[in-house]
Amino acid sequence: MQLTTLARQLRAIALPAALAVAATSAFAQAGKPQYGGQLNIGNVYVTVSPLSPDNADWPWKHNQDTGLVYEQLFAADLTKARRNGGKYPFISDAWLPTDSLRGELAESWKMEQNPLRVVVKLRRGVMFPAKPGVMEARELTAEDVVFSYERLNKSPKKIPGYFDHLTKVEANDKHTVTFHFKEYNAEWDYRFGWGYYSAIIPKEVAAAGATQWKNLNGTGPYTLGEYVQSASLSFNKNPNYWDKEKIGGQEYKLPFADKITYRYIKDEATFLTALRTAKLDILEAVRWSAVEELKKSAPQIQWSRYLANGGSFIALRMDTKPFDDVRVRRALNMAVDKQAIIKQYYGGNAEMFTYPMHPNYTGYYEPLETMPPEVKELYTFNPAKAKQLLAEAGHPKGFSFKVQTSSSSVEADLLAMIAAYLQKVGVTMEIETLDYGAYLSAMTTKKNAPGYFMFLGHTNPTTALRKSFVKGQMWNPSQFYDADIEKKMAEVLAEPDERVRQVKVRLMTRQILAQAPSILLPTPYVYTGWWPWVKNYGGELRAGAERPGPIHARIWVDQELKKKLGK
């Protein structure tokens, strides 16, 4: 596919049964949207407190925490959600196919070939609200986009190579920005358009201190209300927000709810109780094991089921003995009965093979049954072969190693189950639990233990490989390095034809998995639950990279139904 074709595509507790019946009927007939009310939401990562409000710190959770305030050039076109008759569930952590994009701050954009560049026209009249002690109200301009890009690019925390495809970004006039390319990069729109770090932050916020929550100020549908450390982030309606939502053929000014609060709750029993008692209107991630009880105790709750957008694994440091020997890494995989994990731990609510490619990545994902034997073997329980490989690698009596995990994880029983399997082949796995900040820092500073347990979001097909299997990348806890993979990764990113990229990614996935960089584990199904007064919502989770803000801004609260249900 030529660049011109690509450019065209880019444009292109239970209540009486009677009330339960009433709730179901009201849910089926949403009625006319209402303004006002409040929403309390437990996000996908409800156990993980906000990290930094400054995207120049390159915090992976920035959009989830600030995406109601800060906007980006592009976002998901939510009119194409399945609940609206479209084909997209908008659940993936950071995967927006080209035809699912809309301009957010960008009114239009065009890729030009000679010279290679992307010209972005900004919406006119989009305003930053006044923020006492920070800035006066003013219009968004092209200079704000350039400033935001340059802050990211100059940050010492920048992901290596992230903007190497660009030579410069310039403001041509008040509402036009041009991105000049050194070379094509298949992730260009993700990296600075709708990605994890793509928020447009005004210079006044940076000058006042972008790392201070009190200074948060953007063009989004909400302004910051209050941050209660490790407990909540609240947002108040921005009365001068620019965007609208069409419902039933009529346009409505956004946002609908007066206030949105994100709750952070580390204890699983506590956040499940919060949903059951309607202290949370939405809980975006509920383990399968809790759902049946909730369906009985709170039958009015609506549910959406999805395959988790990430892989569970124990990364094995390939630069550290004994994991520098592929035989040891393969042995540990064969020592774990993964089918038993699916049946016993997940009650059948999991899939064996979903990492590093998610099955939703059509064209990029290859099922396990068509993988080569050396990959299939890693998912087959064979403790005898595991012992043989350990002996061949010089460990006939096994060895001990440390695995680090986070206090925010709810998978302690899973780790104990894996440790029991490894013990049967002579390998002792010592589990160290760290506070999330220390846990994350261990990986990002490359000081993590030889074993590192994590659930890692896929992101999108190319980033899934680049971020974890290229040297020096932040999300590479196994310290994977293969010169051939480095070369192929560069080729994939430079390839404008998606069909060719898909083939290359499938072949690279085979090559990476054969090296067994981790103890690869099944991926569970997860549920999103919401009460029936939550309208204009169907379980969507992301309108960008870990960015639910545009989804939440479009939700309206049926306050009459909420009162009728006694909540």
Buried (B, 14 or more C-beta within 10 A) or exposed (E): BEBEEBBBBBEEEEBEEEBBEBBBEBBEEBEEBBBEBEBBBBBBBBBBBBBBBBBBBBBBBBBBBBBBBBBBBBBBBBEBBBBBEBEBBBBBBBBBBEEBBBBBBBBEBEBBEEEBBBBBBBBEEBBBBEBEEBBEEEBBBBBBBBBBBBBBBEBEBBBEBBBEBBBBBBBEEEBBBBBBBEEBBBBBBBBBBBBBBBBBBBBBBBEBEBEEBBBBBBBBBBBBBEBEEEEBBBBBBBEBBBBEBEBEEEEBBBBBBBBBBBBBBBEBEEBBBBBBEBBBBBBBBBBBBBBEEBBEBBBBBBEBEBBBBBBBBBBBBBEBEBBBBBBBBBBBBBBBBBEEBBBEBBEEBBBBBBBBBBBBBEBBBBEBEEBEEEBBBBBEBBBEBBBBBBBEBEBEEBBEBBBBBBBBBBBEEBBEBBBEBBEBBBBEBEBEBBEBBEBBEBBBEEEBBBBBBBBBBBBBBBBBBBBBBBEEBBBBBBBBBBEEBEEBBBEBBEBBBBEEBBBBBBEBBBBBBBBBBBBBBBBBBBBBBBBBBBBBBBBBBBBBBBBBBBBBBBBBBBBEBBEBBEB
